Amino acid sequence: MGKNEKTSLGRALVKHHNHAIQETKDKGKHYKSQNKKVLESVTEVSDIDAIIEQAEEAERLYAIHHESATPVPINMDAGSSSSGVTAKEWKEQRMREEALHASSLQVPRRPPWTPKMNVEQLDANEKQAFLSWRRKLVSLEENEKLVLTPFEKNLDIWRQLWRVLERSDLIVMVVDARDPLFYRCPDLEAYAREIDEHKETMLLVNKADLLPPYVREKWADYFTRNNILFVFWSAKAATATLEGKPLKEKWTTSPETSHNTDDPSVKVYGRDELLDRLKLEAQEIAKRRKASAYSHRERVVVGFVGYPNVGKSSTINALVGQKRTGVTSTPGKTKHFQTLIISEELMLCDCPGLVFPSFSSSRYEMIACGVLPIDRMTEHREAVKVVAERVPRDVIEGVYNISLPKPKSYESRFRPPLASELLRTYCLSRGYVAASGLPDETRAARQILKDYIEGKLPHFAMPSEDDENETGETGDGGSVSEVSEEARGLGLDQVLEDLSSFDLANGLGSSKKKQVDSHKQHKKQPLRKN
């Protein structure tokens, strides 16, 4: 072979290689541009660039599908003000509205597709369906009687969920044991059934070792009555056992939370027990598929879904036996779904955490629960208020070794501590001082929220049948708005003196005391002249 022939062959191979790359680029122009960006979760659209980008995309889709696009209704009724309505009536109206619009609060569905569709057509259909879903939620947000939580607004994150649901036979929804219903999404279970009637959904109640046995019994009864497939589990405990390390004190808050129990529905599963349970459920699904003439695959896929920071990646690492997925306390570590082969019969699939739309919770509650990042917190007192209302006063004082200000005589003795009281007392006990010389409440709030999420501040919710003790630990519950009978007849001077007691106790109220005295003298002087 001559020199020219060798050169021609090399050029032909390079030309063929470049042609293949160009074809790949032509097929995925949109996805090529997306690869330049980091796949990030978007729960609130505040960036002006994101708003402009979404407006341009909406205008483009409207021009293509103007006949199917429905305008967003705008409520111009100025007479719908809620003034003059009591808190109890407002709560009842909100509950009625939530029950009325519960069916509208859905997970976005992937539009029907076929392998014959090209990338551009598939991408346009998915964006159109996602925009229509956003329009429905906007109409709910405009209802003043409904409180809609921040939810995932990035289409690419939902695309990851769609892929996981389509390829998974068993859907494992990971929830936090301290409030399982907050992290559960019933419509996601319905969507899985819509894709394939043979798909099953299991509730993996993670961090169950933070609950006393009697609380786990209550939740086990609740799940059984509602025909919910569930398993109590602790990824932290399983990882520690696998590595041969002792558990930290915050994971062994009470000897009653040990794994030894006679009731199999209440026990906290170990690694091998959970793997056996997943294999058992996978075999049942395979049998049903085979009986209904479905093609049986070699491996059954188990997909893990749920909110951010509930322990999906930690669970998969514990089941695999080694660190295969990134784990951090910051929500949104997992960017793309990952598949891991466990055996010839079982394969796990980890989906990025998603913030599902729901009613009756605020952004601050989601920050306190670890769903939204603490670093993006703007109103630290509102987030700490959630912690102060859920953790009893005596528990906070015992964990931090502090003494919170006692309720005044005109207040309920069961009221939770105010966020300002908790933050100031914590700053004084730890010496947190900002550059201005005032207590560094932001630093204290971050630490308190971190302790709340990690379990250092014990708390848990009870099933709906125990609404009267739903957010408590062991102490008596009391409404913050309750006012004792002793408050009647109190004078202005006594009220002012009680309100400033916290600053007086910490040596900050000397000037305020003088102001009160001068106020008294000013009132008495005109009486003497008369």
ROLUM-424619 format. One record per residue (C-alpha): residue number from 0; residue in one letter; y negated, z, x. Coordinates in steps of 0.5 Angstrom, whole numbers, plus 500, padded with zeros to 3 digits. Example, Ala and Ser with C-alpha at 12.3 -4.5 7.8 and 13.67 -1.06 7.14 Angstrom:
2
{0 a {509 516 525}},
{1 s {502 514 527}},
***
This chain:
530
{0 m {500 500 500}},
{1 g {493 498 503}},
{2 k {487 502 504}},
{3 n {484 498 498}},
{4 e {490 500 493}},
{5 k {489 507 495}},
{6 t {482 507 493}},
{7 s {483 504 487}},
{8 l {488 508 485}},
{9 g {484 514 486}},
{10 r {478 512 482}},
{11 a {483 510 476}},
{12 l {485 517 476}},
{13 v {478 520 477}},
{14 k {476 515 471}},
{15 h {482 517 467}},
{16 h {480 525 468}},
{17 n {473 524 467}},
{18 h {474 520 460}},
{19 a {479 526 458}},
{20 i {473 531 459}},
{21 q {468 526 455}},
{22 e {473 526 449}},
{23 t {473 533 449}},
{24 k {466 534 449}},
{25 d {465 529 444}},
{26 k {470 533 439}},
{27 g {467 540 440}},
{28 k {459 539 441}},
{29 h {457 545 437}},
{30 y {462 549 440}},
{31 k {460 547 447}},
{32 s {453 549 446}},
{33 q {456 556 443}},
{34 n {460 557 450}},
{35 k {453 558 453}},
{36 k {452 564 449}},
{37 v {455 571 449}},
{38 l {458 572 442}},
{39 e {454 578 439}},
{40 s {455 582 433}},
{41 v {448 581 429}},
{42 t {447 586 423}},
{43 e {440 586 422}},
{44 v {436 580 423}},
{45 s {429 582 426}},
{46 d {428 577 432}},
{47 i {423 571 430}},
{48 d {428 566 434}},
{49 a {434 568 430}},
{50 i {430 568 423}},
{51 i {427 561 425}},
{52 e {434 558 427}},
{53 q {437 561 421}},
{54 a {431 558 417}},
{55 e {432 551 420}},
{56 e {440 551 419}},
{57 a {439 553 412}},
{58 e {434 547 411}},
{59 r {439 542 414}},
{60 l {445 544 410}},
{61 y {440 544 404}},
{62 a {439 537 405}},
{63 i {446 535 406}},
{64 h {449 539 400}},
{65 h {442 540 396}},
{66 e {446 539 389}},
{67 s {451 545 390}},
{68 a {446 549 393}},
{69 t {443 555 389}},
{70 p {436 558 389}},
{71 v {436 565 391}},
{72 p {433 569 385}},
{73 i {427 573 386}},
{74 n {425 579 382}},
{75 m {418 578 380}},
{76 d {418 584 375}},
{77 a {413 589 377}},
{78 g {415 593 371}},
{79 s {422 595 374}},
{80 s {419 601 377}},
{81 s {424 607 378}},
{82 s {418 612 377}},
{83 g {419 618 373}},
{84 v {427 618 374}},
{85 t {430 624 376}},
{86 a {435 624 382}},
{87 k {441 625 377}},
{88 e {439 620 373}},
{89 w {438 615 379}},
{90 k {444 617 382}},
{91 e {448 615 375}},
{92 q {444 609 374}},
{93 r {446 607 382}},
{94 m {453 608 380}},
{95 r {453 604 374}},
{96 e {450 598 378}},
{97 e {455 599 383}},
{98 a {461 599 379}},
{99 l {458 593 375}},
{100 h {457 589 382}},
{101 a {463 591 385}},
{102 s {466 584 385}},
{103 s {461 581 388}},
{104 l {461 585 394}},
{105 q {466 581 398}},
{106 v {469 578 405}},
{107 p {466 571 406}},
{108 r {472 566 405}},
{109 r {474 560 409}},
{110 p {473 554 406}},
{111 p {479 550 405}},
{112 w {481 545 411}},
{113 t {486 540 413}},
{114 p {488 538 420}},
{115 k {485 531 419}},
{116 m {478 534 419}},
{117 n {474 533 425}},
{118 v {470 538 428}},
{119 e {463 537 425}},
{120 q {466 536 418}},
{121 l {469 543 419}},
{122 d {463 546 422}},
{123 a {459 544 416}},
{124 n {463 546 411}},
{125 e {464 553 414}},
{126 k {456 554 415}},
{127 q {455 552 407}},
{128 a {460 557 405}},
{129 f {457 562 409}},
{130 l {450 561 407}},
{131 s {452 561 400}},
{132 w {456 568 401}},
{133 r {449 570 404}},
{134 r {445 568 398}},
{135 k {450 572 394}},
{136 l {449 579 398}},
{137 v {441 577 398}},
{138 s {441 578 390}},
{139 l {444 584 391}},
{140 e {440 587 396}},
{141 e {434 585 391}},
{142 n {437 590 386}},
{143 e {433 596 387}},
{144 k {438 601 384}},
{145 l {443 598 390}},
{146 v {443 600 397}},
{147 l {447 595 401}},
{148 t {449 597 408}},
{149 p {447 593 414}},
{150 f {453 588 415}},
{151 e {455 582 420}},
{152 k {451 576 420}},
{153 n {454 572 425}},
{154 l {458 567 423}},
{155 d {462 566 429}},
{156 i {465 573 428}},
{157 w {467 572 421}},
{158 r {471 566 424}},
{159 q {475 570 429}},
{160 l {477 574 423}},
{161 w {479 568 419}},
{162 r {483 566 425}},
{163 v {487 573 425}},
{164 l {488 573 418}},
{165 e {491 566 418}},
{166 r {496 567 423}},
{167 s {498 574 422}},
{168 d {504 577 417}},
{169 l {502 584 417}},
{170 i {495 586 417}},
{171 v {493 593 420}},
{172 m {487 596 418}},
{173 v {485 601 423}},
{174 v {480 607 420}},
{175 d {478 613 422}},
{176 a {482 619 419}},
{177 r {475 623 418}},
{178 d {473 619 413}},
{179 p {478 613 411}},
{180 l {475 610 405}},
{181 f {468 609 409}},
{182 y {472 604 414}},
{183 r {477 601 409}},
{184 c {475 594 406}},
{185 p {479 593 399}},
{186 d {477 586 399}},
{187 l {480 584 405}},
{188 e {486 586 403}},
{189 a {485 582 397}},
{190 y {483 576 401}},
{191 a {489 577 406}},
{192 r {494 576 399}},
{193 e {490 570 397}},
{194 i {491 566 404}},
{195 d {499 568 403}},
{196 e {502 572 398}},
{197 h {507 575 403}},
{198 k {502 578 407}},
{199 e {502 586 407}},
{200 t {496 590 409}},
{201 m {497 597 413}},
{202 l {492 603 413}},
{203 l {493 605 420}},
{204 v {489 612 420}},
{205 n {487 613 427}},
{206 k {484 620 430}},
{207 a {489 624 425}},
{208 d {490 629 430}},
{209 l {483 631 429}},
{210 l {485 633 422}},
{211 p {489 640 420}},
{212 p {495 639 416}},
{213 y {493 640 409}},
{214 v {488 635 410}},
{215 r {493 630 412}},
{216 e {497 632 406}},
{217 k {491 631 401}},
{218 w {490 624 404}},
{219 a {498 622 404}},
{220 d {498 624 396}},
{221 y {492 620 395}},
{222 f {495 614 399}},
{223 t {501 614 395}},
{224 r {498 615 388}},
{225 n {494 608 390}},
{226 n {500 605 393}},
{227 i {497 604 400}},
{228 l {501 603 406}},
{229 f {499 608 411}},
{230 v {501 611 418}},
{231 f {497 617 421}},
{232 w {496 616 428}},
{233 s {492 618 434}},
{234 a {491 612 440}},
{235 k {488 618 444}},
{236 a {494 622 444}},
{237 a {499 617 445}},
{238 t {495 614 451}},
{239 a {495 621 454}},
{240 t {502 622 453}},
{241 l {504 615 456}},
{242 e {500 617 462}},
{243 g {502 624 463}},
{244 k {496 627 462}},
{245 p {494 633 458}},
{246 l {489 633 452}},
{247 k {482 635 452}},
{248 e {480 641 448}},
{249 k {476 637 443}},
{250 w {483 633 441}},
{251 t {487 640 440}},
{252 t {482 644 436}},
{253 s {487 648 433}},
{254 p {494 649 434}},
{255 e {496 647 427}},
{256 t {494 639 429}},
{257 s {500 639 433}},
{258 h {505 633 431}},
{259 n {511 638 429}},
{260 t {511 637 422}},
{261 d {517 636 417}},
{262 d {514 631 412}},
{263 p {514 624 415}},
{264 s {508 622 411}},
{265 v {504 627 414}},
{266 k {506 627 421}},
{267 v {502 624 427}},
{268 y {506 618 429}},
{269 g {507 617 437}},
{270 r {507 610 441}},
{271 d {515 609 440}},
{272 e {515 611 432}},
{273 l {509 606 431}},
{274 l {512 600 434}},
{275 d {519 602 430}},
{276 r {515 602 424}},
{277 l {511 595 425}},
{278 k {518 592 427}},
{279 l {521 595 421}},
{280 e {515 592 416}},
{281 a {515 585 420}},
{282 q {523 585 419}},
{283 e {521 586 411}},
{284 i {516 580 411}},
{285 a {521 576 415}},
{286 k {526 577 410}},
{287 r {522 575 404}},
{288 r {519 569 408}},
{289 k {526 567 409}},
{290 a {528 568 401}},
{291 s {522 564 399}},
{292 a {524 558 403}},
{293 y {518 559 408}},
{294 s {519 557 415}},
{295 h {521 563 419}},
{296 r {517 563 426}},
{297 e {520 566 432}},
{298 r {515 572 432}},
{299 v {512 576 427}},
{300 v {504 577 428}},
{301 v {501 583 427}},
{302 g {493 583 426}},
{303 f {489 589 428}},
{304 v {482 589 424}},
{305 g {477 594 422}},
{306 y {470 596 423}},
{307 p {467 597 431}},
{308 n {469 603 435}},
{309 v {475 605 430}},
{310 g {480 605 436}},
{311 k {483 598 435}},
{312 s {483 596 442}},
{313 s {485 603 444}},
{314 t {491 602 440}},
{315 i {493 596 442}},
{316 n {493 598 450}},
{317 a {497 604 448}},
{318 l {502 600 444}},
{319 v {503 595 450}},
{320 g {503 601 455}},
{321 q {497 598 459}},
{322 k {490 597 459}},
{323 r {490 589 456}},
{324 t {483 590 452}},
{325 g {477 593 454}},
{326 v {475 599 451}},
{327 t {468 603 451}},
{328 s {464 608 446}},
{329 t {459 602 445}},
{330 p {461 598 438}},
{331 g {463 591 439}},
{332 k {466 591 446}},
{333 t {472 586 444}},
{334 k {468 579 443}},
{335 h {474 574 441}},
{336 f {481 575 438}},
{337 q {487 577 443}},
{338 t {494 576 442}},
{339 l {499 580 446}},
{340 i {507 579 446}},
{341 i {510 586 445}},
{342 s {518 583 444}},
{343 e {521 577 442}},
{344 e {520 579 435}},
{345 l {513 582 435}},
{346 m {506 580 437}},
{347 l {500 583 437}},
{348 c {493 580 435}},
{349 d {486 584 436}},
{350 c {480 582 432}},
{351 p {473 584 434}},
{352 g {470 589 430}},
{353 l {466 587 424}},
{354 v {461 591 419}},
{355 f {463 589 412}},
{356 p {458 590 407}},
{357 s {459 596 402}},
{358 f {455 600 398}},
{359 s {452 607 398}},
{360 s {451 608 405}},
{361 s {445 608 410}},
{362 r {444 605 417}},
{363 y {443 612 419}},
{364 e {450 614 417}},
{365 m {453 608 420}},
{366 i {450 610 427}},
{367 a {453 617 426}},
{368 c {460 614 424}},
{369 g {459 610 431}},
{370 v {459 603 427}},
{371 l {452 601 430}},
{372 p {450 603 437}},
{373 i {447 609 438}},
{374 d {442 605 443}},
{375 r {439 601 438}},
{376 m {437 608 434}},
{377 t {430 608 432}},
{378 e {429 614 427}},
{379 h {433 619 431}},
{380 r {432 625 426}},
{381 e {435 621 420}},
{382 a {441 620 424}},
{383 v {442 627 426}},
{384 k {440 629 419}},
{385 v {447 626 417}},
{386 v {451 630 422}},
{387 a {447 637 420}},
{388 e {449 635 413}},
{389 r {456 634 414}},
{390 v {458 639 419}},
{391 p {457 647 417}},
{392 r {452 651 420}},
{393 d {457 656 423}},
{394 v {461 651 426}},
{395 i {454 648 430}},
{396 e {452 654 432}},
{397 g {459 656 435}},
{398 v {460 649 438}},
{399 y {453 649 442}},
{400 n {453 657 442}},
{401 i {446 657 439}},
{402 s {442 660 433}},
{403 l {439 656 428}},
{404 p {433 658 424}},
{405 k {436 662 417}},
{406 p {434 659 410}},
{407 k {428 662 407}},
{408 s {428 667 401}},
{409 y {425 661 397}},
{410 e {431 656 399}},
{411 s {438 656 398}},
{412 r {442 660 403}},
{413 f {447 655 403}},
{414 r {443 649 405}},
{415 p {444 645 411}},
{416 p {440 646 417}},
{417 l {434 641 418}},
{418 a {434 635 423}},
{419 s {428 638 426}},
{420 e {431 645 427}},
{421 l {437 643 430}},
{422 l {434 638 435}},
{423 r {429 643 437}},
{424 t {434 649 438}},
{425 y {438 644 442}},
{426 c {433 642 446}},
{427 l {431 650 447}},
{428 s {438 652 449}},
{429 r {439 646 454}},
{430 g {432 645 457}},
{431 y {431 638 454}},
{432 v {423 637 455}},
{433 a {420 630 455}},
{434 a {414 628 460}},
{435 s {409 630 454}},
{436 g {411 637 455}},
{437 l {414 637 448}},
{438 p {422 638 446}},
{439 d {426 631 448}},
{440 e {429 630 441}},
{441 t {431 623 443}},
{442 r {436 625 448}},
{443 a {438 631 444}},
{444 a {440 626 438}},
{445 r {444 622 443}},
{446 q {448 627 445}},
{447 i {449 630 438}},
{448 l {451 624 435}},
{449 k {456 623 441}},
{450 d {459 629 440}},
{451 y {460 628 433}},
{452 i {463 621 434}},
{453 e {468 624 439}},
{454 g {470 630 435}},
{455 k {467 635 439}},
{456 l {463 637 432}},
{457 p {469 637 427}},
{458 h {468 634 420}},
{459 f {472 631 415}},
{460 a {472 628 408}},
{461 m {477 629 403}},
{462 p {480 625 397}},
{463 s {476 623 391}},
{464 e {479 628 387}},
{465 d {476 634 391}},
{466 d {469 631 390}},
{467 e {466 638 390}},
{468 n {468 639 397}},
{469 e {468 632 400}},
{470 t {464 633 406}},
{471 g {465 640 408}},
{472 e {469 644 413}},
{473 t {470 651 411}},
{474 g {464 654 409}},
{475 d {461 654 402}},
{476 g {457 648 400}},
{477 g {450 648 397}},
{478 s {445 643 395}},
{479 v {439 642 399}},
{480 s {434 641 393}},
{481 e {437 648 390}},
{482 v {431 653 390}},
{483 s {433 661 389}},
{484 e {430 665 384}},
{485 e {426 669 389}},
{486 a {422 663 390}},
{487 r {418 664 384}},
{488 g {412 668 384}},
{489 l {411 668 392}},
{490 g {404 667 394}},
{491 l {401 662 399}},
{492 d {400 666 405}},
{493 q {408 668 405}},
{494 v {410 661 404}},
{495 l {405 659 410}},
{496 e {408 665 414}},
{497 d {415 663 413}},
{498 l {414 655 414}},
{499 s {411 657 421}},
{500 s {417 662 423}},
{501 f {420 657 427}},
{502 d {414 656 432}},
{503 l {413 664 432}},
{504 a {420 665 434}},
{505 n {419 661 440}},
{506 g {412 663 442}},
{507 l {408 657 439}},
{508 g {405 660 433}},
{509 s {400 665 436}},
{510 s {394 660 434}},
{511 k {397 658 427}},
{512 k {397 666 426}},
{513 k {390 666 428}},
{514 q {389 661 423}},
{515 v {392 664 417}},
{516 d {388 671 419}},
{517 s {382 667 418}},
{518 h {384 664 412}},
{519 k {385 671 409}},
{520 q {378 673 411}},
{521 h {375 667 409}},
{522 k {378 669 402}},
{523 k {376 676 402}},
{524 q {368 675 404}},
{525 p {366 672 398}},
{526 l {369 678 394}},
{527 r {365 683 398}},
{528 k {359 679 397}},
{529 n {360 679 389}},
***
